[in-house]
Every structure is written in C-alpha cells, then in structure tokens.
Amino acid sequence: MQFFYDAQIRRYITQLIRMLSNFNVQDAHGNDKQVPVMYGDLTRQVANILRDNSENKIPTAPRMAVYVTGLEMDRDRTADSSLISKRHVRERTYDSATGEYLNTQGKNYTVERHMPAPYTLKVTADIWASNTEQKLQILEQILVLFNPSFEIQTTDNYLDWTSLTVVNMEGINFSSRSIPVGVDSEIDVASLQFSTPIYLTPPAKVKRLGVTTSIISNIFNEQTGDINLGATIAGQIDGTEPTFITRVNQGLMAGDGGGGQDDGSSVTVDDGVFPNQGTGQMDFSTKRLFDKGSVSSTYQNYGLSVQDDVAQLIYRNKVGEVSWNELVEAYPGTYVPDVSKILLKSNESDNYIAGTFTINPLDDTKIVINFDSDTLPDDTIIAGPARSANSLTTIDYIIDPLRFNPNEVKQAGLRLLILSDIGDETNVDGPDAWKNTNGTDFIAGESDIVEWDGATWHIVFDASGADDGSTGSPATYTSNLNTGIQYKWNGEYWIKSYEGEYSGATWTILLSA
C-alpha cells in the first residue's frame, strides 16, 4: 500500500480546539481577557514549558488545554466496506492568460469514493482558572452550546462525505482540588469530556471522464457466415443510408408472431422502403426514423418533459431526478450556455422544433430553452365569418370573459380565446357585454375561440368537439398576436405548442464542436 496522509484526525482535533476558542473572562474592573487554548495534556514536559523551564514561575490562568484521551472503532456505524460511490465533476474552462474562469465546459472527472471507517474520538478539555469566578464565566459560555450537541465541519469540499460531524459532551469534572484546599497551587482545573463520531476515509480514485462517441455492434451468424437476424435486410432507404434505427425489436419477425410477409414484397417505413429478400421481414410500424444527419437521443433512453420553457429528463417514469450535466458529459462536443441546441419532434409534425438551452445553475435537473419561433408548426387555418376566412390562423387575445369587457376592443374580425364559459342556456338574460347587437344572448364554452363579425358573436373553434390530432386528424395550432406565443389544442385544454412529453427517439441535443 502506498503511503498517504491526509491529516484527518488532526483536522478533527483542530476543529475541536477552534470550538473552544475566542471565549473571554471579565476581571473585577470590567476588562475582557481572551482565554487562550492550547493542545497538550498535563504531562511533566508540558508543565515545564508553561513555566518557561523555571520552577519559580506559576502557570498563567485562565487558559484551556485540549488533548486526546481515546480513539475507538465504532462497530455500530460500520457499513459495507466494498461500497464505491462515484461522482462526476465538471470544471469550468480556466483562462490562464486572464486568470478567470469562462462560461464553457472544461475538464471532466470521475471521483470514486470508498467507504470510510467509523471511529469515536474522545477528547478532554481542561479549564485552568485562578479563582472560582473565572471558572464559572468560562463554563457558562461553553455549556450552553451543548444542547444536546455541537456540529463541526472539517472541510468545505462538497465531495467529502465525512466533513460534517457532531461533538457530544460526555461528562464534567468541576474541580481538581481536594477538600480542604491545599496551599500548593492556586490553579483550579475543571475538566470537560467530549466524544465525536468521526470517519477515516481512504484515498479516492480520480479519473478523467471519457466520452463514448460511437458504438459498433456486430451480429454474426456462424452457420451462414454473415450478419443475419433471421431476415436479410438489403439496400437503403430511398437510396440513402439512414443514420440511426433505434431499438429494433427482434420479436417482430416473420414466423415469430410479428405478422411479417415472406413474398419478397417491401416494407414501408415512413418515407423509406426496406426491400425484402424473401427470408422474412421486420415490422417497423412502431419505429421512427429521423431525417438523414440527425441523431435520436437514445442515451439511457431518457424521455423529456417540457413545461413552459423548462425541460426535465424522464427516467423510469420519474421526472426531474437526473442531472443534465450527466447527459451533456455523455455527448460529443462542448456544452455552451444558450448556444448548444435541442431538437424536438412531435407526433403531429415531421419537422423539428429547435431552440438553444441553458442548464439552470441553481437546479441542474432543469434546462431553460429559448425556442426558435421559425421552427414552430404552422398555425391552423380557422375559418370565420369576418376578416380573411380562408387564411386567418391567429387570435387577438386570451381572456377571462368574467373579468374582460369586449366592448373596449370590439371590432369586426376580433378573435378571442376564452378561459371560461359565456352565458348559460338556462339563463334567460345573459351578460350585457356579450350580447349581440340584436339583444340576443351569446353562449360559448371554456377554451372556445370566438369571433365578432360586427353584429354577432360566433364560435369559430368549438373545444367541446375538437380533436387533439392523435386519431389522424391534424392538430390545431394558433398564435396569440398579443404575446407572440403559439398554442396547441391537446383535446382537453390549450398548451404551448412545444409542451408535452417526448420519448427518447423524438428529441436530441447538439453540442458545440
């Protein structure tokens, strides 16, 4: 075993001494005097030093002496000695020319921490006082700290899982004098016994973090001498080679219940075709192929949850438990805030929604996305009686009809998305602000889009019967002209067009080269 010494026990003792430092006593004149603290037991050598190697000098008081009285293995706190805890650390780039850290990713490391050994450290603190008043002043200041214990921290390294511990007071010996008091010494010594649970940690292993840039997998058939999964797939997709095909299910083969053909026909996959050689065919009906040059995010098969402009990773149906730092470290390239890109592909569109992202410095499980509005889906044409019925796709405002007076902005062609119902069929006299010019009541439901033609209100989008696009019909998109935000109807309510959950094969990140 190689020599190592990290001064761990010494740091614990140092912190205990600091715990007892900076206490004062007050003399009869009201002057404060700080009580010095030293390390050392009351051995003959220590006493000689305190007397300046002279028998004619009495040790000064008050003062405190701290010394170790015991170090024992704590069997109750022992754990799996073979445990290795791994932590990934990413540095910021350091500019040696300017002496400053940059907002770019620097070196990456993996720190392997081994299980520490538990011990109990016992320490005694002797309080030397020339009179009882001094002793009482010191004791009163110290004793109130232990209710019931006192916490100490040996390092500020966040990777040190043993830096925080507690100090327990085990006993108090009020005086070293006997009764009746002799005349040999005027120094009175009170002793405080402490115990603290500590850990002694073996050296950690620090490694440079490597990045997997590509995986090559060979599937070899020893009988035929070629790569074969029971079905020979030859050729390319539309004459071009696909970049990735994710999570191929070998169970979807002819003869294995996959429903495949064996007639040499072709299997259509999105816009491409796999020619079949007659040995069976693979069903790719549930697969998704990206455009050439794109990469699907299959790393750890993380899903993605997007709410507003914030995205979190999904792992095993749990949202927000995985750090984005872990993901960007696994990708080739360098993460640059608000420069690195993220691509999203919804089920309703063949195009990507793109944007730049920044990892939240206060919560690395979240990223904030700045979406590129030019990549959002096209707004849906919603026909209406006024304005350009064949081309109008937007709304003017999103309002709560219970708190909004449309007369302030009413003009022919005004379109509003309403957040609650207007009127009621059982109400014979509805709100005046929403009446038509002929005095009739207007009735609309929550999430409807309504339009004013100059005399009458009309429902141009009926939310009660609208489809979300999952059944094959196109999804409905519309943009709020007042805010510039695009919304999508999900069948129950309006959400931002990029919000929702994305599987691992429908999104990816692109880092800087």
N, C-alpha and C positions, 0 to 999 in steps of 0.2 A: 504494500500500500504506500502510495506516495505521501510525503509529508504535507500536511496542511494545518494551518492555524488561523482561525478567524476571530479569535478573542471573544468568543460568545459569552463565556462565564464572566469575563472581565467587564463586558458591556452591561450585564445584569447588575454586577456589583457597583459599577459606576452610576447606573441609574438609581440604585438604592441610596447611594451617597447624595446624589442630587436631590432625591426626595426629601432628605433631612437637612438640606442646605437652606441658607437665607432666612433662618429664624433669628429673632432678636430678643434680648432681655433689656430691661429698663432698670437703671440704678436709682438710688434714693433721690437724686437730683433731676430725674426725668430724662436722662440721656440714654439713647438707644445704643446698644452694642451688639454687633452681629456675632453669633455663635459659630466658631469655625468647626469644620467636620474633617476628620482625617480617617484614613484606613489603617488599621493595625490593632492587634489585640494587646492586652496589658501584659506583655512579656517584659522581662528584665531589660532587654535591649531597647524596647520602645520607651519604657520609663526613663532609661538613661538618656535617650535622645531628647526627650521632652524637658529634662533638667539641664540640657546643654552640657552633658557629661560632667555635671557637678552635683555633689551631694549637698551643697549649700543653697540650691535653688528649688523652690516649690513649684510644681506644675501649675501653669496658669489655668484659671477657670473663669467663666464656663467654657466648655468645649465638648464635642462629641467624638467618639471613636466607633467605627463600624468594622466588624470582622466576621468572617465566615465560621460557623460552628458545625455545619453538616452539609453533606451532599449525598442524596439517596435516590436510587431508582424508584420511580413511581409506577408500580405494576398495574394500578387501576386505570392508568391512561395509555397503556400500551395498545398499539394497533398493528395492522398488517405491515410488517417490516418490508415487504416486497412491493408496496404501493409506489408507483411513479406517477406524479402529477405533471402534465405538460401544459405549458403556457406559451402562446405565440406573442412575440413582441415585435412591433414595427417602429422603427425610428423615423424621424423626420430628417430630410436631407440637410447636412451641415455644410455651409459655405465657409471654407477656411479663409477665403480672401476677406470677407466682411465680418467673420466671426459670429454669424447669425444662422438660425435655423430657418429653412424655407418651408413653404406650404406644399411640399411634394414628398412622396414616399421615399424613404431611404432604405437602409439595410433591414432585413428581416431575420429574426432569430426564433429558435425553439428552445425553451428552457425546461429541462427535465428535473423536477424536484423530487427528492427521495424522502421517504417517511422519516421524520426526526425521532430521536429517542427522548422519552419523557423522564425528567428528574425533578426532585424537590430540593431547592436551595434554602438552607436555614442560615439566618444572619442575626447577629446581636448588635445592638447599638447601645453603647454606654454613654450616659449623660453625666458629665462631671460638673459639679456645682459647688461653690464655696459656701452657700447657705441654702436653706430650705426655700426661700422666696424665689431664688434663681431657678431652682429645680421645678417649682410649681409653674412658673411662667413658661418654661420650655415644654413641659409635659402637656400643659393645656393646649398649646398651639399644635402639637403633634397628634394628640389623641383624638381630636375632633375630625381628623382626616380619615380615620378608620371606622367607617360606619356603613357596611361592615368591613370594607376592604378598599385598597387604593390601586388604581390602574397605572401601569407604566408601559412605555413603548421604547424598545431598544433601537430600532431603525425606522427610517421613513421610506424604505424600499417596499413598494407595493407587491413585489413578488415574494417577499419574505413572509411566509405564513405563520411564523413564530414570533413576530416582533411585539405583539401585544400580550401582556400577562397582568396578573394581579398580585398584590402584596397583602398577606394576611398577618394580623398581629396575634401571636400565639400566647404571649404572657408578659407580665410586668413585674420586675423586682424593684420596689420603691426605693430601697436604700441598701448600701453595702455595709453600713455601720452597725455595730452591735450595741446593745443596751446594757449598761450605761456607756455612753460615748466615751471613747478613749481620747487621749491627747496627742496621739502620734501624728495624725493627719487631719487637716481641716477640710480636705476634699471629700465630698459626699458623692457617691456614684449610684445612679439609678439605671437599670438595665431594661431594655425593651427587646423581646424576642420576636422575630419575623420569619415567615416562611413564604416562599413564592414558587409556584409551579413553572418550570422552565422546560424548554426543548433544546436539545443539541442536534443541529442539522448537519448531515454530511454534505460534501460539496455537490453543487448542482452541475449538470452537464448542459453546456450551451452550444448549440449547433446553428449554423447558417441555414435558413429556411429555403429549401429548394422548391421549385415550381414545376409541375407537370405540364408541359406544353402540348404533348400529343400522346395518344395511346394506340398501339398497333396490336390487334388481336388476330391470331391465325386459328382457323377452324379447319383441321386436317383430317381427311378420311383415309385411313391406312389401306383399305381394301381397293378403292378406286384410284388412289394416288393423287387426288385433287381436293380442293376445298369444296365441300358439299354438305348441305343441311338436309339432304333428302329431296331437295328441289334445286335444280340448276337455274340460277338467275343470270341471264346473259344480257349483254347490251347495256345501254344507257337510257336515261330518262330524257326523252325529246332530243336525243343526240348530245346531251351534255351530262357530265358526271355530277351527281349530287354531292354536296359537301358532307352532310351527316344524315343518317337514318337512325332514329333513336328508338331504343327499347324494342327490338324486333322480337316478337313472340313466336317461339318455335312451335308452340302448340297449334298455331293456325296454319297447319299444313294439310294437304290432301291426304286422306287416309287417317288423319289424327283428329277428326271431328271439326276441322277448320272449314269444311264446305268448299274446298278448292276444286278446280277442274283438272282434267288430265287430257285435254283435247288439243293442246298446243295453242290455245287462244291467249289473249293478252289480258293482263290485269291493269286497270286504270288506277293510277294513284295521283290524286289532284289533277294536275295538268300533264302528268307524265305517264309513260307506259313501260311496264316491265314485260318484255317478250318472254313467253313460256316455252321451254324446250321439250315439253311433253312428259316430264318426270314429276309433275306435281306443281302446285302453285301456292304462293303465300298470300294471305289476305291482309292487305294494308288498309282496310277500311277505317280503322281507328287510329291510324298513324297520320302524322302531319309532316310534310316536307316544306322546308323553308326555301326561299329563293337562293339561287346559287351565290355563294360568297358570304352567306350569313351562318351563324353558329347558334344552335339551340343551347340553352342553359341547362344541361343535364347534370352539372356538378352536384353531387349529393341529392339529386332530384328535388331540389328546393322549389317550392311554389312561391308565389308572390302575391301579397295583399296590398292594394293601393287604395288609400282613403285620402281624399283631398289631394294634396301634393306630396304626401308622405307614403313611402313604401316600406314594408317589412317582409322578411322572409318567413315562409311557412315550412315547417319541418314536422312530419308526423302529426299533421292536423293542428299543430300549435303555432300561433303567430307571435313573432317578436321575441323568440328565445335564442336566435342565432345572430351573432355579430356580423355586420357587413365587412368588417376587417378580415374575417376569416375567408370570405368569398373572394375579395379582391386580391388577397395574397395567393389564392389558388389559380388566378388567371394570369396569362402572359401580359406583360405591359406594366405600366405605372399608373397608379390612381392619381388623378389631378382633380381637385375640387372644382365643380362647375365646368369642367372640360370633358371628363370621362362621360360616356354616353350610355343610355339604357334604351332598349328597343322592346316594345310591347306589341303583341299580335292578338287581337280579339277573334272570337269565333265568327263574328258578323262581317269581318273585313279581311281582305287579302293583303292589305297594306300594314306597315308598321307605324305605330305611334312612337315618336322619338323624342328624346329630351336629354339634357345634361343633369347630373346628380351630384350632390354633396353629402357626405356622411355627417350626421349630426354629432358634433363634438361632445355633447352632453349625454347622448344616448346612441351608441354605435349600432344598436339594433334597428335604427331608422335612417333612411336617406330622404332628403328633400329634392324633389325633381322639378326642374324648370322645363316644362314641355314646349316643344316647337309647335306653334299653332298651325303651321303649314302642313304638318303630318297628321293632323286630326281628320277623322272621317268627314265626308261631305254632309252638310245639313240636308235633311229630308224635305222635299217639296210638300208643303201642306196647303192644299187648295182652300180658298176662302172667297167670300163674295166681294171683297174690296181689294184694292191695290193689285198687284200682279198676281192673279190667282194661280197662274201656271209656273211661277218662279219664286214665290215668297217662301222662304225657309226659316226665317228668324222670328223672334219675339221681341217686343219693345221693353217689357218689364216683367219681373216676377213679383207678385204682390199678394198680400193677405186681404181679401175682399172685405173682411170685417173691420179693417183699420184703414183702408185706402179708398179715397174718393176719386172715381174715374173721371168726374166732370172737370178736374183740374188739367187733365192731359187729353181729354176725349177729342178725337178727330177721326175722320173716315180712314179706315185701314189700321187703327190701333189694335195691336195684338198683345194679350196678357196671358201669362201662365198663373193660374190661381192656386193658392195653397189650402183653401178650404171651400166648402160649399157656398153657393149663392142661391138664396131663396129656398123654398120648400114647397112641394106640391100641395101640402096640407095648409099652407099659409095663403090666405086669400088676398093679402096685401103685403107684398114683399118690400125690401128696402127701396126707397125712392131713388137713390143714387144709381141703382142698377136697372131701373125701369126703361123700357123702350119709349120712343117719343110718342107712341100712341097710348101710353099709360099701362101697357101690359107688363106683367112681371117676367123677369128673366130668371131661369133656373139652370144652374150648372153645378157639376160635381168637382170635388177635390182633384187637383192635378190636371184638369181640363185646360186647353188653350182656347181662349175666346177672342172674338174679333168684332169690332164695331164698324158697321158699314155707313154710318152717318145718321141712321134712324133706328136700327135694330141691332141687338147683340146676337151673335151666332157662335155655336160651338164648332170650331174647326178641327179640334182633336179631342175625341171622347176617350178619356182614360179608362172608363169602365169596361170598354170592349177592345182596347188596343192590345196588340200582341207585342211581346218583347223581342221577337226575331228568332227565338230558339226553334220554332216549328217550321222554319224555312222562309217565312215572310221576312222582308227587310226590317231591321230595327229602325226606330225613329230617333233622329238626331235634330236638335235645334240649338241655336246660339242666342244668348241674351245680348242684345245690342247695347244695353246699358253698362254691362260689365265685361263683355267680350268672352264670357265663359260658355263653353259648349256643354250641353246636357244630353243624356240618353235615357229613353224610357225602358226600364227593366221589367215591366209588367206589373209592378206594384207602386213605384214612385220614380221620380226623376233623380238621376245621379249624374255626376260629371262623367263625360264620355270615356275617360280613361280609368275610372274607378272600377274595382272589382277584384276578383282573384284570377291569377294566371298560373297555369300548370308549368312544370319545368321545361316543356318543349315549346312554349309560346313566348318566351322572353329571354333576353340576354343582355350582357353589359359589354361595352367596348372600351378598353383602357388605352392610354396613350402608348405609342411605340417606345 
